[in-house]
């Protein structure tokens, strides 16, 4: 069974968008870590949706919540964290 990954994208204008896709990571830890680092440094978030392409400028994004997290993460990612109270869109 393929694991589905969900990303809730919250924008600075208080709107949000949810994307879902089949988990695409392979088993190469170095490649996964590199891909995550590139995503963190990117100026845009790009997704292929059917025959269409969605391009989101990161300057309009407040935060992105991805579940489940990739199996490998860059060294600067805090591990073992927990969320309490969530993030309010009223900020």
Phi, psi and omega in degrees: 000134180278132176282133175268136176258136178241134176236121173262116182257120181251127186262161181294341178271013176075010173267169178214164181215138177245129175246150177220139181207159176292140179304131187246005183282142174270207181256357182279103184302319181296318179293318179297313180299318179297317180296320178296315179300317178298320179296320180293330183266353186289150176273346179223154172251125186236132179224139173270121181238102185061235178268007185248166179234128177255126178237119182245120176289127183296339179295341179263003183259130176278309175197162178232131178247116183248131180219129354283159177292155175301153182290345178227137183229153177299161183298332185276005179274129178290129181253151176075017181284161172227153179258137177228119178087344178068184179249127181277137175285357179274357181295000000 
